[in-house]
């Protein structure tokens, strides 16, 4: 994702790629910029907005450094806890931080559609599919979807399951007891289905990401708009007027 973001920023008419950081690939050249190994490089380069696609542990170390330097941050890292977000909320006072569970605009719309549909159905489950290099489960998008559905309606039918032949076969239990299932498989990128059911009907809301390029319009939107926000924000919804 880092290389794709660098390419998208470099090709944008209104942006300049001034630095790139990857501790496992220092010395590599991306779009005319030599990759460095330390986050301090971004501070020294005087960047205005930093894009973070790492892992939660690294983000929790690096983002406060950016906040202290007054650098805006756009974050695509999943797995950040509520406690992590609370720390970031306290840190980003002189600059802003936008944490985005999914930069695909279609995925943002999928979550909104699921939220709107939730009060009209009795049962719901979420199935998310990702590539075999994703280390956390469920995805941030799946968790965000379930949280929004649970906030929209607390009136869900009880799960009829009384015995699991295989432990975990009914998936994880999210807010409002909505079940979440995670698939990790080679050949996939990022996909999600929201299944809703009530008497005599079902509704399937599905989004498929078939190439990482699908995330770039959302990333560039976030980079352009993060300076207009205030403190910590989560999701692209506000930038899309949802």
N, C-alpha and C positions, 0 to 999 in steps of 0.2 A: 504494500500500500504506500509506503514511503516514497518509492521511486515513482509511482503513478502520480502522487500528489506533487512531487517536484516537477514532473513534466507538465502537469496541468497549470501550475503556477507560472512556470517559465513561459508557457504559450499564451497566457492571458495578457491582453494588451494593457491592462491597468495594474499589473503586479510585477514585482521584480523578485526573483529567487536570489537571496543573498547568502544563505548558509544552509547546511544540511548536517545532521548529527546522527550517527549510528555507531555505537561502540563496537559492533562486530564487523564493521566494514569501513574503518578509517582509510583514507587514501583513495577510495573509489571516486570517480568523477561522474556527477549526475548533472546533465544540462549545463555544463560549464562550471559547476561548483564542486570543489573538492570536499568530500565528506569528512567531517571531523569526529572525534570520539567523545568529546565532553560537551555537556549542556552549556557551559560557560561560553562556548563559541557563539551561541545565539545572542547572548548579552553583549559580547565584544563587538559583534557585527552590527549592532544597533537595529535589530529587526523590530518591526512594529507588531507583527502577528506571527506566532509560532503555531504550527500544526503538529499535534502529538498523536501518533499511531504507534503505541508501544504495548506494554502490559501494565496492569494496575500497579504493581509494585514500583515500576520505573516511573510511572506518572506521578505517584504520590511523592517521589523524591524530586522530580524535575519541575513540576508545576509551581510549587512554592518559590523556587528560584526565579522563575519567569515573573511571578506575581511581585516579588520583591524588586525586580528590575523594571516594573511598570510595563511589561510586555503582555499584550492580549494573547489569549490561548484558545485555540480551537481543538477540541479533544475527541478523538474517535476511539479511545481505549474503552473496552468493555470490562466489567467486573469491578467497577468502583462501587464501594458500599455507601450506605447513608452516612456513616461516620467519615468516610473519605470526602464526600461531598461537603459535609459540615466544615471540615478543615479548609477545603478550597474556598468555601463561602467566606470564611474569616480571612483568608489570605488575599483574595482578590478584592482589594479596596481601591487601589490607584489604577487598576486596569481590569479588564473583563475576561471571563472564562465561559466558553460555551461548550458544554458536554453533550455530544450527540450520539445516542445509541445506534442510529442508522442514518447514513447520509443519502441513501437512495430516496428520492422524493416520493416514488411510488410506495415505498415501505412506510413512510410517514403518513401518507394518505390511507394505507391499509389500516394502520392503528386507529386513525380517526374514524374510518368507516365502522370498525369493530366496536369502538366506543359508542357510536350513535346507535348501532344495532342492539347492543347489550340489553337495554331495558325491555326489549320486545321478545326475548327468548328465555327459555327456562334452563337450558344446559349449554355448556361451551367447553371446548378444549382447544389447545394450541399445539401445533406440531411445527417445530423448526428444524431445518436441514442445513448443515454447513459442511464445508470441506474438512478433510481429515487432519488439518494442521491447527484447527481451533481447539484451544486447550481448556476453555471454560464452558460450562453448560448449566442451565440454559443460556441462550444468548441474551444480551442486553435488550435487544428488540423484543424478544418474547416476554421477558419480565415486564418491560414497559407496557406492552400490549395488555397483559393480564392485569396490571395495576390500574390501567385506565378503564378496563371493562369492569373491574370490581368497584371502582369509584362511581361508575355510571349506574350500577345496579348491584344490590346485595341480595337480591331475591333469586337464588339459584336452586334448582332441585338437588336433592341429596343423591350422592353417588350410590348406585345400587350394589356395588361390588362388596362382597362379604369375605371373599377368600381369593388371594392372589396365588395362582399355581406357581408362577415365577415371581419372586420378590421384585418389585419395581415395575412390573409390567403395566401398571396403570399410570406410570409417569410420576413426576414431582407434583406436589400440591402447592399452588400459588395462592395469592390473595383471593378471598371469597371461595376457597377450595377449588378454583379452576385448575384443571390438570394441564401440565406442560410436558411435552415429549420432545426429546432432543435426538436427532440423527446426525452422525458424523460419518461421512462417506467420500471416498475419492471420486472425482469427477464433478462434484457439486461446488458451488460458490456460496450463495446465501439465499435461502428460500424459506417461506413461512406460510402456513395455512392456519386460518382461524375458522373453526367449525362451530356453528351455532344451531341449536335445534329446539323446536317446540312442537306442539301437537300438529301432526300432519305435514310438517315442512322442515327443511334444513336450509341453511345458508352457508356457503363456502366463500371465504374471502382469501385469496391467495396472491402472493407477490413473489416473483422470481428475479433474482439477480444472476445474469448469465455471464457477466464480465465486470471486472473491477472498475472499468471506465464509468459504470452507472453511478458510482459514488461521487465522481468529480464535480458535476454541477452543484450538488449539495455542499461539497467542501468549499468550492469557490464562493458560493452564496454566503456561507458562514464567515469566510475570511473577509469578505467585503463588508459584512454587517456587524461583526462582533464589536467594533468600536462604538456602535450606536446603542449597545445594550448597557446594563448596569449590573456590575458584580457577576455572580454566578448564575447561569441560565442552563436549562436542560432541554434539548430537543430543538428541531428546526421549525416546530409548529408556529411559533410567533413570527418567524421570518416569512412564513408562507401565508400568514393571515388566517390560520386555523384556530 
